[in-house]
Amino acid sequence: MAIELTEGHAMIDITFIVRSLVFFLLTALGVILVTRRLAVPYTLGLVVVGLLFSLFGILPEARLTPPLVLFVFLPALLFEGTWTMQFSRLRENWLAIFLLAGPGLLLSLVMIATILHVADGLAWSTAFLLAAILSPTDPVAVLGLFRQLRVNERLSTIIEGESLFNDGVAGSLYQTFLSLVLLSLHGETPSGLQGWLAGAGLFIVEAGGGIVLGLCCGWGVSVLVKYIDDPLVETTITIIVAYGVYLLADTLHLSAIMAVIVAGLVVGNYGRSVGMSEQTLAAVDSFWSTIAFVANALIFLLVGIQLNPLSLISNPATSGPTLLIAALAVGVVLLARLVLVLLLSAQSRVRLFPAPIPHAWSLIIFWSGLRGALSLALVLAIPLEVPNRSVLVVSTYAVILFTLLIQGFSLRGILKRLPGVSQ
């Protein structure tokens, strides 16, 4: 007998959710056993299996919906990533991370939007919206491969730090450009310089407000755990931080991603040093590593299921020009990433950097700019009334498929052939 809950006018089949969860976890375990023998990242193997599921119609009801990514998976993955990120490593490589996730991301955004506007005639607001969707990188598969091959810790820190912070910046930019697009549909958008200033103001409020909220919540929780010495209670507090801060920032219309990143960094560094015992740290580490594994396994399977290339091509909304724009988007994303990494490599020769970034590392940073679940969730969350929505969806699908399957699977061979990458 199926147990159903009513949420508004929708029925949630609990037994279907539990069956799907068990099936996906069994599938993930099987894929891990196979990919370990093949020496490839299990996350990429999960994408391939998910593609096969979609091609053969296995679990057709399974969908990677925006709320599932943004409110279930993302807070946990962001917190786990920042909880394990040592502030000392970020401080040592802050300039490279800042250039990649700050000015570098903005440069890539402008390059992608400009080329798409000039070459394909997309409106400026739509082109910038697509550029923001394609900006956040997803290094999970890459970092798993790095651990297998014992890649240099500084290189891993730069790539992981860039991904954490450009998720927050790209998420804020996405909200900004989506708001401008929606306003333009109702004839309310300011034009010219006034429009750009309004967009910049909205971005500063969202991103800056998220940072301040994350700092306050992270500091407050760090002070609280000083007076608690119970691993179960303190683990529960970290769950509340991950999801509570995210939901609070979203309710206040601030950058939820940035808020969780900052709160996680504060609790994971200051909080763990002043208020958590060794027993608590072991419990929290174990809990979040398990949660991150389960979340990543489910996400990459569902990404593969969602990205069915046959259904995409056969969709009446997918015309020849749309596919050409999607192919151009893949090339533009690669070009923007290449220019960004070349500029970073040149800047690393100045005295502000502790050490220049080797050319081999520049190649790895360029080729490891994979796109994943966040980009997919952002594009699927676009309202149906947005002009050229099918172009945005198809282009995002194409970029994600290319980066995961082509760049992801070829990265191992590149790593093994480059000198000075492994420790």
Phi, psi and omega per residue, in radians:
M1 nan 2.242 -3.131
A2 -1.400 2.362 3.076
I3 -1.688 2.161 -3.080
E4 -2.132 2.432 3.047
L5 -1.985 2.503 3.128
T6 -1.688 2.162 3.087
E7 -2.173 1.754 -3.006
G8 1.204 -2.077 3.099
H9 -1.877 0.083 -3.100
A10 -1.767 2.560 3.109
M11 -1.845 2.264 3.132
I12 -1.828 2.032 3.138
D13 -1.500 1.784 -3.070
I14 -1.153 -0.692 -3.121
T15 -1.131 -0.620 3.091
F16 -1.125 -0.725 3.130
I17 -1.086 -0.771 -3.120
V18 -1.169 -0.766 3.112
R19 -1.049 -0.784 -3.135
S20 -1.110 -0.716 -3.136
L21 -1.082 -0.820 3.133
V22 -1.101 -0.750 -3.141
F23 -1.091 -0.779 -3.135
F24 -1.139 -0.697 3.134
L25 -1.180 -0.692 3.051
L26 -1.087 -0.727 3.094
T27 -1.080 -0.763 -3.135
A28 -1.069 -0.734 3.123
L29 -1.097 -0.739 3.103
G30 -1.100 -0.735 3.136
V31 -1.119 -0.685 3.132
I32 -1.073 -0.769 3.141
L33 -1.079 -0.682 -3.132
V34 -1.271 -0.805 -3.076
T35 -1.180 -0.487 3.069
R36 -1.137 -0.654 3.092
R37 -1.215 -0.580 -3.141
L38 -1.501 -0.132 3.136
A39 1.015 0.820 3.029
V40 -2.204 2.714 3.136
P41 -1.047 2.313 -3.100
Y42 -1.127 -0.499 -3.134
T43 -1.110 -0.676 3.105
L44 -1.231 -0.619 3.048
G45 -1.078 -0.668 3.112
L46 -1.130 -0.653 3.094
V47 -1.083 -0.770 3.132
V48 -1.095 -0.783 3.121
V49 -1.103 -0.702 3.088
G50 -1.078 -0.690 3.065
L51 -1.069 -0.732 3.109
L52 -1.124 -0.691 3.084
F53 -1.017 -0.766 -3.102
S54 -1.215 -0.655 -3.135
L55 -1.164 -0.627 -3.103
F56 -1.712 0.107 3.045
G57 1.248 0.475 3.093
I58 -1.422 2.236 -3.090
L59 0.890 1.055 -3.113
P60 -1.121 -0.326 -3.134
E61 -1.340 -0.288 -3.090
A62 -1.226 2.274 -3.132
R63 -2.446 2.509 3.031
L64 -1.651 1.567 -3.073
T65 -1.472 2.684 3.103
P66 -0.962 -0.798 3.113
P67 -1.050 -0.605 3.139
L68 -1.112 -0.744 3.131
V69 -1.271 -0.865 -2.957
L70 -1.326 -0.510 -3.049
F71 -2.008 -0.207 3.118
V72 -1.918 -0.973 -3.050
F73 -1.441 -0.808 -2.966
L74 -1.079 -0.812 3.132
P75 -1.007 -0.714 -3.141
A76 -1.153 -0.768 -3.111
L77 -1.190 -0.685 3.110
L78 -1.122 -0.791 -3.116
F79 -1.161 -0.745 -3.142
E80 -1.082 -0.697 3.134
G81 -1.128 -0.689 -3.131
T82 -1.416 -0.534 3.110
W83 -1.051 -0.651 -3.113
T84 -1.615 -0.037 -3.112
M85 -1.543 2.027 3.131
Q86 -1.316 2.283 -3.116
F87 -1.095 -0.544 3.132
S88 -1.105 -0.640 3.106
R89 -1.207 -0.678 3.088
L90 -1.136 -0.719 -3.122
R91 -1.107 -0.684 -3.129
E92 -1.174 -0.482 -3.075
N93 -2.096 0.444 -3.022
W94 -1.085 -0.630 -3.046
L95 -1.200 -0.781 3.117
A96 -1.095 -0.762 3.136
I97 -1.125 -0.746 -3.136
F98 -1.102 -0.776 -3.126
L99 -1.124 -0.646 -3.140
L100 -1.277 -0.784 -3.031
A101 -1.561 -0.222 -3.118
G102 -1.909 -1.707 -3.136
P103 -1.010 -0.639 3.140
G104 -1.112 -0.743 3.114
L105 -1.131 -0.707 3.117
L106 -1.129 -0.679 3.085
L107 -1.086 -0.797 3.108
S108 -1.079 -0.716 3.139
L109 -1.019 -0.841 -3.114
V110 -1.150 -0.728 3.135
M111 -1.078 -0.855 -3.112
I112 -1.086 -0.824 -3.102
A113 -1.126 -0.729 -3.105
T114 -1.129 -0.809 -3.124
I115 -1.135 -0.734 3.124
L116 -1.153 -0.626 3.112
H117 -1.198 -0.794 -3.072
V118 -1.284 -0.787 -3.041
A119 -1.361 -0.632 -3.034
D120 -2.011 -0.061 3.076
G121 1.307 0.292 3.069
L122 -1.159 2.496 3.062
A123 -1.037 2.641 -3.078
W124 -0.998 -0.778 -3.107
S125 -1.127 -0.700 3.122
T126 -1.189 -0.711 3.134
A127 -1.107 -0.727 3.112
F128 -1.212 -0.603 3.081
L129 -1.100 -0.783 3.099
L130 -1.124 -0.692 3.120
A131 -1.089 -0.685 3.104
A132 -1.158 -0.643 3.121
I133 -1.133 -0.663 -3.071
L134 -1.519 -0.007 -3.071
S135 -1.368 -0.736 -3.061
P136 -1.190 2.279 3.108
T137 -1.650 2.713 -3.107
D138 -2.198 1.736 -2.993
P139 -1.617 0.165 -3.006
V140 -1.000 -0.884 -3.132
A141 -1.103 -0.678 -3.128
V142 -1.135 -0.811 -3.088
L143 -1.169 -0.590 3.041
G144 -1.081 -0.716 3.084
L145 -1.173 -0.667 3.104
F146 -1.031 -0.739 3.138
R147 -1.138 -0.658 3.114
Q148 -1.091 -0.730 -3.048
L149 -1.668 0.047 3.128
R150 0.957 0.941 3.130
V151 -1.246 2.621 -3.100
N152 -0.832 2.348 -3.060
E153 -1.128 -0.640 3.139
R154 -1.126 -0.720 3.104
L155 -1.098 -0.762 3.112
S156 -1.086 -0.714 -3.134
T157 -1.113 -0.729 -3.140
I158 -1.089 -0.802 -3.097
I159 -1.202 -0.751 -3.133
E160 -1.211 -0.733 3.126
G161 -1.111 -0.714 3.090
E162 -1.032 -0.806 -3.087
S163 -1.097 -0.763 -3.130
L164 -1.027 -0.843 -3.037
F165 -1.417 -0.548 3.125
N166 -1.304 -0.336 2.975
D167 -1.067 -0.796 3.140
G168 -1.165 -0.772 -3.132
V169 -1.153 -0.804 -3.120
A170 -1.139 -0.649 3.104
G171 -1.097 -0.722 3.105
S172 -1.166 -0.716 3.105
L173 -1.117 -0.679 3.107
Y174 -1.038 -0.840 3.134
Q175 -1.076 -0.671 -3.128
T176 -1.125 -0.892 -3.091
F177 -1.239 -0.586 3.079
L178 -1.135 -0.682 3.096
S179 -1.094 -0.725 3.124
L180 -1.139 -0.695 3.121
V181 -1.121 -0.797 -3.120
L182 -1.148 -0.659 3.085
L183 -1.119 -0.671 -3.130
S184 -1.126 -0.508 3.110
L185 -1.140 -0.452 -3.134
H186 -1.844 0.203 3.106
G187 1.186 0.433 -3.058
E188 -1.902 -0.054 -3.032
T189 -1.304 2.364 3.045
P190 -1.205 2.644 -3.060
S191 -1.897 2.809 3.046
G192 1.067 -2.438 -3.100
L193 -1.073 -0.603 3.137
Q194 -1.083 -0.677 3.117
G195 -1.139 -0.765 3.127
W196 -1.130 -0.711 3.123
L197 -1.145 -0.670 3.108
A198 -1.129 -0.732 3.110
G199 -1.131 -0.728 3.119
A200 -1.127 -0.692 3.105
G201 -1.111 -0.735 3.107
L202 -1.097 -0.723 3.126
F203 -1.109 -0.772 -3.118
I204 -1.107 -0.727 -3.140
V205 -1.124 -0.791 -3.095
E206 -1.174 -0.924 -3.085
A207 -1.189 -0.826 -3.133
G208 -1.127 -0.721 3.094
G209 -1.105 -0.663 3.088
G210 -1.108 -0.701 3.123
I211 -1.122 -0.796 -3.131
V212 -1.112 -0.764 3.123
L213 -1.083 -0.750 3.124
G214 -1.096 -0.725 3.106
L215 -1.087 -0.803 -3.112
C216 -1.133 -0.808 -3.126
C217 -1.181 -0.721 3.137
G218 -1.113 -0.743 3.119
W219 -1.161 -0.750 -3.126
G220 -1.081 -0.748 3.115
V221 -1.177 -0.658 3.121
S222 -1.082 -0.678 3.079
V223 -1.196 -0.682 -3.119
L224 -1.078 -0.773 -3.055
V225 -1.234 -0.183 3.029
K226 -1.063 -0.561 -3.044
Y227 -1.714 0.181 -3.135
I228 -2.200 2.347 3.079
D229 -2.316 1.224 -3.134
D230 -2.552 1.926 -3.069
P231 -0.965 -0.699 -3.123
L232 -1.172 -0.756 3.140
V233 -1.141 -0.776 -3.101
E234 -1.217 -0.585 3.031
T235 -1.119 -0.741 3.097
T236 -1.074 -0.656 3.113
I237 -1.083 -0.692 3.126
T238 -1.140 -0.583 3.069
I239 -1.127 -0.743 3.119
I240 -1.099 -0.680 3.105
V241 -1.077 -0.855 -3.073
A242 -1.035 -0.883 -3.056
Y243 -1.566 -0.617 -3.127
G244 -1.155 -0.798 3.124
V245 -1.107 -0.713 3.141
Y246 -1.069 -0.862 -3.115
L247 -1.157 -0.683 3.127
L248 -1.106 -0.787 3.123
A249 -1.116 -0.711 3.119
D250 -1.110 -0.699 3.110
T251 -1.118 -0.628 -3.135
L252 -1.483 0.033 -3.122
H253 1.075 0.681 3.026
L254 -1.882 3.035 3.128
S255 -1.279 1.798 -3.136
A256 -1.142 -0.632 -3.138
I257 -1.114 -0.840 -3.134
M258 -1.120 -0.646 -3.136
A259 -1.105 -0.764 3.141
V260 -1.202 -0.681 3.124
I261 -1.042 -0.862 -3.102
V262 -1.175 -0.775 3.122
A263 -1.076 -0.726 3.118
G264 -1.114 -0.700 3.108
L265 -1.122 -0.724 -3.123
V266 -1.165 -0.864 -3.133
V267 -1.161 -0.692 -3.097
G268 -1.255 -0.284 3.113
N269 -1.985 -1.102 -3.126
Y270 -1.223 -0.827 -3.095
G271 -1.088 -0.748 -3.119
R272 -1.215 -0.493 -3.098
S273 -1.437 -0.522 -3.052
V274 -1.807 -0.288 -2.996
G275 -2.406 0.114 -3.081
M276 -2.180 2.332 3.116
S277 -1.388 2.956 3.108
E278 -1.065 -0.662 3.121
Q279 -1.127 -0.715 3.108
T280 -1.147 -0.770 3.137
L281 -1.053 -0.712 3.113
A282 -1.103 -0.719 3.139
A283 -1.161 -0.773 -3.125
V284 -1.172 -0.757 3.102
D285 -1.022 -0.809 -3.132
S286 -1.095 -0.760 -3.121
F287 -1.082 -0.880 -3.044
W288 -1.265 -0.523 3.062
S289 -1.164 -0.639 3.083
T290 -1.184 -0.795 3.129
I291 -1.056 -0.751 -3.136
A292 -1.118 -0.692 3.113
F293 -1.086 -0.851 -3.122
V294 -1.096 -0.785 -3.128
A295 -1.087 -0.782 3.129
N296 -1.135 -0.696 3.121
A297 -1.064 -0.806 -3.131
L298 -1.187 -0.723 -3.105
I299 -1.081 -0.859 -3.056
F300 -1.214 -0.573 3.021
L301 -1.116 -0.810 -3.110
L302 -1.213 -0.555 3.039
V303 -1.070 -0.800 3.103
G304 -1.063 -0.728 3.125
I305 -1.124 -0.690 -3.095
Q306 -1.225 -0.584 -3.027
L307 -1.605 1.027 3.108
N308 -1.379 1.862 -3.055
P309 -1.157 -0.544 -3.118
L310 -1.192 -0.783 3.126
S311 -1.184 -0.513 3.126
L312 -1.187 -0.790 -3.109
I313 -1.203 -0.650 -3.100
S314 -1.375 -0.141 3.140
N315 -1.162 2.257 -3.135
P316 -1.003 -0.488 -3.129
A317 -1.296 -0.226 -3.102
T318 -1.648 1.671 -3.121
S319 -1.641 3.053 3.107
G320 -1.028 -0.862 3.092
P321 -1.014 -0.621 3.119
T322 -1.110 -0.744 3.116
L323 -1.151 -0.614 3.088
L324 -1.142 -0.715 3.084
I325 -1.097 -0.696 3.123
A326 -1.100 -0.744 3.107
A327 -1.116 -0.694 3.104
L328 -1.132 -0.642 -3.138
A329 -1.065 -0.698 3.100
V330 -1.053 -0.833 3.141
G331 -1.128 -0.695 -3.123
V332 -1.163 -0.715 3.113
V333 -1.068 -0.744 3.113
L334 -1.141 -0.745 -3.141
L335 -1.095 -0.795 -3.135
A336 -1.100 -0.689 3.112
R337 -1.137 -0.702 3.141
L338 -1.111 -0.810 3.129
V339 -1.077 -0.737 3.136
L340 -1.055 -0.807 -3.094
V341 -1.214 -0.647 3.095
L342 -1.105 -0.715 3.092
L343 -1.147 -0.700 3.097
L344 -1.088 -0.756 3.140
S345 -1.091 -0.688 3.121
A346 -1.193 -0.734 -3.138
Q347 -1.166 -0.485 -3.102
S348 -1.196 -0.183 3.111
R349 -1.432 -0.151 3.131
V350 -1.439 2.958 -2.969
R351 -1.262 -0.329 -3.120
L352 -1.114 -0.471 3.137
F353 -1.410 2.460 3.096
P354 -1.122 -0.536 3.112
A355 -2.797 2.550 3.116
P356 -1.076 2.636 3.065
I357 -1.468 2.072 -3.125
P358 -1.038 2.684 -3.136
H359 -1.074 -0.610 3.110
A360 -1.106 -0.675 3.104
W361 -1.152 -0.673 3.128
S362 -1.033 -0.713 3.110
L363 -1.110 -0.722 -3.140
I364 -1.165 -0.748 3.119
I365 -1.076 -0.689 3.104
F366 -1.120 -0.873 -3.000
W367 -1.408 -0.232 -3.127
S368 -1.639 0.185 3.127
G369 -1.397 1.120 -3.122
L370 -1.315 2.650 3.027
R371 -1.967 2.587 -3.037
G372 -2.588 -2.320 -2.928
A373 -1.143 -0.621 -3.101
L374 -1.129 -0.799 3.092
S375 -1.047 -0.712 3.137
L376 -1.113 -0.779 -3.141
A377 -1.122 -0.712 -3.125
L378 -1.108 -0.750 -3.094
V379 -1.266 -0.593 3.119
L380 -1.260 -0.380 3.140
A381 -1.418 -0.095 -3.141
I382 -1.177 2.255 3.120
P383 -1.010 2.635 -3.066
L384 -1.131 -0.441 -3.074
E385 -1.394 -0.094 3.134
V386 -1.178 2.253 3.130
P387 -1.066 2.531 3.097
N388 1.045 0.521 3.140
R389 -1.044 -0.684 -3.134
S390 -1.096 -0.606 3.100
V391 -1.126 -0.749 3.139
L392 -1.124 -0.742 -3.114
V393 -1.153 -0.857 -3.102
V394 -1.112 -0.727 3.137
S395 -1.102 -0.736 3.119
T396 -1.141 -0.759 3.084
Y397 -0.993 -0.784 -3.096
A398 -1.105 -0.762 -3.134
V399 -1.135 -0.753 -3.133
I400 -1.119 -0.800 3.135
L401 -1.063 -0.774 -3.116
F402 -1.126 -0.837 -3.064
T403 -1.181 -0.678 -3.126
L404 -1.268 -0.815 -3.017
L405 -1.475 -0.736 -3.099
I406 -1.469 -0.995 -3.123
Q407 -1.193 -0.757 -3.080
G408 -1.073 -0.816 -3.080
F409 -1.347 -0.384 3.139
S410 -1.547 -0.204 -3.023
L411 -1.162 -0.609 -3.127
R412 -1.061 -0.794 3.125
G413 -1.090 -0.664 3.118
I414 -1.160 -0.758 -3.136
L415 -1.060 -0.714 -3.072
K416 -1.275 -0.335 -3.103
R417 -1.701 -0.225 -3.083
L418 -1.612 2.339 3.094
P419 -1.388 2.640 3.025
G420 1.350 0.232 -3.124
V421 -1.643 -0.767 -3.128
S422 -1.453 2.726 -3.133
Q423 -1.360 nan nan
